[in-house]
Amino acid sequence: MINNCRVCGCRFNNEAFLKFVNMPATAQYLPDQKTKGKDKGKDFSVIQCSFCGLVQLNSDHVPYYREVIRAAGFSREMNEFRSRQFSEFVKEYSLKGKKIVEIGCGQGEYLSLLKKSGLRASGLEFGSNSIKKCQKQGLDVAKGFVNKENYRIKSSPFDAFFMLSFLEHLPEPGKVLKGIHGNLSDNAVGIIEVPNFDMIQRDGLMTEFMSDHLMYFTKDTLSIALKMNGFEIIKCQEVCYDYIISATIIKRKRIDANLFLKQKEKIQREIEKFIKLFRGKKIAVWGAGHQALAAMSLFGMSGKIDYVIDSAPFKQGKLTPATHIPIVAPEKLFSDPVDALLVIAGSYSEEIIKIASEKFLIRNLAVLRNNQLELVRLKAKK
């Protein structure tokens, strides 16, 4: 019995909502007359995670969970559907000639169709007999199972991947998804398919619960699982008479730091130019909030600013962290006036500019607004 959600890891805090007694222990490797005496039924319960909403069995996995065993390859209709699906996928995402991997490729039922769609298709499979059958067909298949984040698949990185009716069998789906993510090129796309619990729930299909399937995904819970493990959803739809949820996904892009760095350089130049205008004279900063404190460190203001003004009494008499510039009350401007004032106070900036110019008669003012330094043009007094 498991006590934590397989996707989000949160501890179950509710009771199972369905209980099954003496159910088939497996859906594969069926007993025959010689082995039926060893065949025993299995009890299991179905529980829903209160946090991410995933419906799942609270029992252990079947022994062969790492192998893909599918009968769909015997279906002419399914093969025709897959051929259309693969061809449309290749065309839509300009994948012709690109490298793709099927995670859990079984006996190559779909891998051969992927090759026909113009892809450089590889497969990853754990079952030894299935691998032999793939290799006899001339298919590029490696033995393995993605069980950790730093798992490496032969010929990676790949431009795309498929994982068809396999995720629901896995006791640690997060590790598998993270491992797949690490074998993909930037902007790689993929399709993951699972049985459709939205339909199972709509129609009350008790016979859809089985020991092999540890998790029962809806569109929402599948999206949560994928987003938690490095993917963004392009589209998520019901296919195959609504029995399957098919999610087209893309590897999440890394944050591009170039814009931050360019803006830092730009503001740095503007602040240095402002400070240079008053070299040998006194300059203060008004504002000791997080934005101002960060700016003083980022833009090297230590030793260039005489003091920092803030109206909050609990900050006065302290020093700015890292730069160690004294923080004082506004009245300091009367006893120790400055020649220029730099305002870094977010939404309070306009109020401070008004106080500084009217009460303290400061004429040389600049304000840091978002991504630029602005010189304040004060209205001439009549």
C-alpha positions in Angstrom: 0.0 0.0 0.0 1.2 3.5 -0.8 0.5 6.5 1.3 1.7 9.4 -0.9 0.5 10.6 -4.3 2.6 9.3 -7.2 2.7 12.7 -9.0 2.8 15.5 -6.4 4.1 13.4 -3.4 1.6 14.7 -1.0 0.4 12.3 1.7 -3.1 11.0 1.3 -5.4 12.5 3.9 -8.7 10.8 2.8 -10.1 7.3 2.4 -10.3 5.2 -0.8 -13.6 5.8 -2.7 -13.6 2.4 -4.4 -12.5 -1.0 -3.2 -12.1 -4.1 -5.3 -11.8 -7.7 -4.0 -10.3 -10.8 -5.8 -9.6 -9.0 -9.0 -7.1 -10.2 -11.6 -3.6 -9.6 -10.3 -2.3 -8.9 -13.8 -3.8 -8.3 -17.2 -0.8 -9.9 -19.0 0.9 -13.3 -18.9 -2.4 -15.1 -18.5 -2.6 -18.4 -16.7 -3.2 -21.6 -18.5 -4.3 -25.1 -17.3 -0.8 -25.8 -16.0 -0.4 -22.5 -14.0 -3.9 -21.8 -12.9 -3.2 -23.2 -9.5 -0.7 -20.5 -8.8 -3.0 -17.7 -10.0 -4.4 -15.7 -7.1 -6.8 -12.8 -7.1 -5.8 -9.4 -5.8 -7.5 -6.8 -3.7 -6.9 -3.1 -4.3 -8.5 0.3 -3.6 -8.8 3.5 -5.6 -8.0 6.8 -4.0 -7.9 10.5 -5.1 -5.1 12.8 -4.1 -6.7 15.8 -2.3 -4.0 18.1 -3.6 -3.4 17.5 -7.3 -6.6 15.5 -7.8 -5.0 12.4 -9.4 -7.0 9.2 -9.1 -4.8 6.2 -8.5 -4.5 2.7 -6.9 -2.9 2.6 -3.5 -1.4 -0.8 -4.2 2.0 -1.8 -5.7 2.8 -2.2 -9.4 2.7 -5.4 -11.4 6.1 -7.2 -11.9 6.4 -6.4 -15.6 5.5 -2.7 -15.4 8.7 -1.7 -17.3 7.6 -3.6 -20.4 5.1 -2.5 -23.0 2.7 -5.2 -24.0 0.1 -4.0 -26.5 -2.5 -5.8 -28.6 -3.4 -2.6 -30.5 -0.9 -3.6 -33.2 -3.4 -6.3 -34.3 -6.1 -3.6 -35.0 -6.2 -2.3 -38.6 -8.2 0.7 -37.5 -5.7 1.6 -34.8 -2.8 1.3 -37.3 -4.6 3.6 -39.7 -5.2 6.1 -36.9 -1.6 6.0 -35.9 -0.4 6.5 -39.4 -2.5 9.6 -39.8 -1.5 10.9 -36.4 2.2 10.5 -37.0 2.1 12.0 -40.5 0.1 15.1 -39.2 2.5 15.5 -36.2 5.6 15.4 -38.5 4.0 17.9 -40.9 2.7 20.3 -38.2 6.1 20.5 -36.3 8.4 20.2 -39.3 10.0 17.0 -38.1 10.8 15.2 -41.3 14.3 13.8 -41.0 14.5 14.6 -37.3 15.3 12.3 -34.5 12.4 10.9 -32.5 12.3 8.3 -29.7 9.3 6.1 -28.6 9.6 5.5 -24.9 8.3 2.0 -24.4 8.1 0.8 -28.0 7.0 -2.8 -27.3 7.5 -5.0 -30.4 7.8 -2.0 -32.7 4.2 -1.9 -33.7 4.3 1.9 -33.9 8.0 2.4 -34.4 7.8 1.1 -37.9 5.0 3.5 -38.7 7.1 6.4 -37.3 9.9 5.4 -39.7 7.4 5.5 -42.6 6.4 9.0 -41.6 9.8 10.3 -42.5 11.4 10.3 -39.0 14.8 9.0 -37.8 13.0 6.8 -35.3 14.5 5.0 -32.3 12.9 3.1 -29.5 13.5 2.3 -25.9 12.1 -0.9 -24.5 12.8 -3.1 -21.4 11.4 -6.4 -22.5 14.1 -8.6 -24.0 11.8 -10.6 -26.3 10.2 -7.5 -27.6 13.6 -6.0 -28.4 14.6 -9.1 -30.4 11.4 -8.8 -32.5 12.1 -5.2 -33.1 15.7 -5.9 -34.2 14.5 -8.6 -36.6 12.4 -5.9 -38.3 15.5 -3.7 -38.7 14.3 -1.2 -36.1 16.7 0.8 -33.9 15.8 -0.2 -30.4 17.9 0.0 -27.2 17.2 -2.0 -24.0 16.4 0.2 -21.1 14.0 2.0 -18.8 14.1 5.6 -17.8 14.2 5.5 -14.0 16.1 8.6 -13.0 16.5 12.2 -14.0 20.0 11.8 -15.4 19.3 8.6 -17.4 20.8 8.8 -20.9 19.2 7.2 -23.9 21.4 6.1 -26.8 21.5 8.7 -29.7 20.0 11.5 -27.5 19.2 14.4 -27.6 15.9 13.9 -29.6 13.8 16.4 -31.4 10.5 14.7 -30.5 9.2 11.7 -28.6 6.1 9.5 -28.1 4.9 7.7 -25.0 1.7 5.8 -25.8 -0.4 4.2 -23.0 2.6 3.6 -20.8 2.7 6.4 -18.2 -0.3 5.0 -16.3 1.7 1.8 -15.5 4.7 3.6 -13.8 5.1 3.8 -10.0 7.4 6.8 -10.2 6.1 8.9 -13.2 8.0 12.0 -12.2 11.4 10.4 -12.4 10.5 9.0 -15.9 9.2 12.3 -17.2 12.2 14.2 -15.9 14.5 11.6 -17.4 12.8 12.0 -20.8 13.1 15.8 -20.5 16.8 15.4 -20.1 17.1 13.5 -23.3 15.4 16.1 -25.5 16.8 19.0 -27.5 15.5 22.6 -26.8 12.0 23.1 -28.2 11.4 19.4 -28.5 7.8 18.3 -28.9 6.1 15.1 -27.9 2.8 13.2 -27.5 1.9 11.4 -24.4 -1.3 9.3 -24.2 -3.1 7.7 -21.3 -6.5 6.1 -20.7 -9.2 8.7 -20.3 -10.6 8.9 -16.7 -12.9 11.7 -17.8 -14.7 9.2 -19.9 -14.5 6.4 -17.3 -16.0 8.7 -14.7 -18.7 10.0 -17.1 -19.9 6.5 -17.9 -19.2 4.9 -14.5 -17.0 2.2 -16.1 -16.0 -0.1 -13.1 -14.4 -2.6 -15.5 -11.7 0.0 -16.4 -9.9 -0.4 -13.1 -7.1 -2.9 -13.2 -3.9 -3.8 -11.3 -1.7 -2.8 -14.3 -2.9 0.8 -14.4 -1.7 2.6 -11.3 -3.0 6.0 -12.3 -6.2 7.3 -13.9 -5.6 10.7 -15.5 -8.1 13.4 -16.5 -7.1 16.2 -18.8 -6.4 18.3 -15.8 -4.4 15.9 -13.8 -2.3 14.8 -16.8 -1.6 18.5 -17.5 -0.5 18.9 -13.8 1.8 15.9 -14.0 3.4 17.2 -17.2 3.8 20.8 -16.1 5.4 19.6 -12.8 8.1 17.8 -14.8 9.2 20.3 -17.4 6.6 20.3 -20.1 4.1 22.8 -21.4 0.8 21.7 -23.0 0.2 22.6 -26.6 -3.1 20.7 -26.8 -4.9 18.0 -24.9 -7.8 16.1 -26.5 -9.8 12.9 -26.4 -9.1 10.4 -29.2 -10.0 6.8 -30.1 -13.7 7.1 -29.3 -12.8 9.1 -26.2 -10.9 6.2 -24.6 -7.6 8.0 -24.8 -6.3 11.4 -23.7 -3.7 12.6 -26.1 -1.5 15.4 -24.9 0.8 17.2 -27.4 3.5 18.9 -25.4 6.7 20.9 -25.7 9.8 21.0 -23.6 9.6 24.0 -21.3 11.9 26.8 -22.5 14.6 28.1 -20.1 14.4 31.7 -19.0 16.5 33.9 -21.3 18.6 36.0 -19.0 19.9 38.3 -21.8 17.1 40.8 -21.4 17.9 41.2 -17.7 21.6 41.6 -18.4 21.0 44.1 -21.1 18.7 46.2 -18.9 21.2 46.0 -16.1 24.0 47.4 -18.4 21.7 50.1 -19.7 20.6 51.3 -16.2 24.2 51.0 -14.9 25.3 53.5 -17.7 22.5 55.9 -16.9 23.1 55.9 -13.2 26.9 56.4 -13.6 26.2 59.3 -16.0 23.9 60.9 -13.4 26.4 60.5 -10.6 29.2 61.8 -12.8 27.3 65.0 -13.3 27.7 65.7 -9.5 31.1 64.5 -9.0 32.6 66.1 -5.8 29.1 67.0 -4.7 26.6 65.3 -2.4 24.1 62.8 -3.7 21.4 60.9 -1.8 19.0 58.1 -2.6 15.4 58.3 -1.4 14.1 54.8 -0.8 15.2 51.8 1.3 12.8 49.2 -0.1 13.8 46.0 -1.8 14.1 47.6 -5.2 16.4 50.4 -3.9 18.5 48.0 -1.8 19.0 45.8 -4.8 19.8 48.7 -7.1 22.5 50.0 -4.8 24.2 46.6 -4.9 23.7 45.9 -8.6 24.9 49.2 -9.8 27.8 49.7 -7.4 26.6 52.8 -5.5 28.7 52.1 -2.4 31.1 55.0 -1.8 29.2 57.2 -4.4 26.1 57.9 -2.3 26.3 60.0 0.9 23.2 58.6 2.5 19.8 56.9 1.9 16.5 58.5 3.0 13.5 56.5 4.1 10.4 57.6 6.0 10.0 54.4 8.0 11.4 55.0 11.5 12.4 51.3 11.9 14.9 51.6 9.0 16.5 54.9 10.2 19.8 54.6 11.9 20.5 51.3 10.1 22.8 50.6 7.1 21.8 49.3 3.7 22.7 45.6 3.5 25.8 44.7 1.5 26.5 48.3 0.5 26.5 49.7 4.1 25.2 53.2 3.3 23.6 55.0 6.3 19.8 55.2 6.2 18.4 58.5 7.6 15.1 60.4 8.1 14.0 62.9 5.5 14.8 65.8 7.8 18.5 65.0 7.2 18.0 67.1 4.0 17.7 70.2 6.2 20.8 69.7 8.3 22.9 68.1 5.6 21.5 69.1 2.2 22.5 67.3 -1.0 23.0 68.6 -4.5 21.2 65.7 -6.2 18.6 63.1 -5.3 18.0 59.7 -6.9 14.5 58.4 -6.1 14.1 54.6 -6.1 10.7 54.0 -4.5 8.4 52.2 -6.9 4.8 53.3 -6.6 5.8 56.0 -4.0 8.1 57.8 -6.4 5.7 60.6 -7.4 4.8 61.4 -3.8 8.5 61.5 -2.9 9.4 63.8 -5.9 6.7 66.2 -4.8 8.0 66.2 -1.2 11.6 66.5 -2.2 11.0 69.4 -4.6 8.4 71.4 -2.6 9.5 70.8 1.0 13.2 70.4 0.6 13.6 72.5 -2.5 15.8 69.9 -4.3 16.1 70.8 -8.0 18.3 68.0 -9.3 16.2 64.9 -9.3 16.2 61.6 -11.1 13.9 58.6 -10.7 14.4 55.0 -11.5 11.3 53.7 -13.1 11.2 50.0 -14.1 14.0 49.8 -16.7 15.2 53.3 -17.1 16.5 56.3 -15.3 14.5 59.5 -15.9 15.6 63.0 -15.1 12.7 64.9 -13.4 11.8 68.1 -15.1 10.3 70.4 -12.4 7.8 73.1 -13.3 9.2 76.6 -12.9 7.7 78.5 -10.0 5.7 81.5 -10.9 
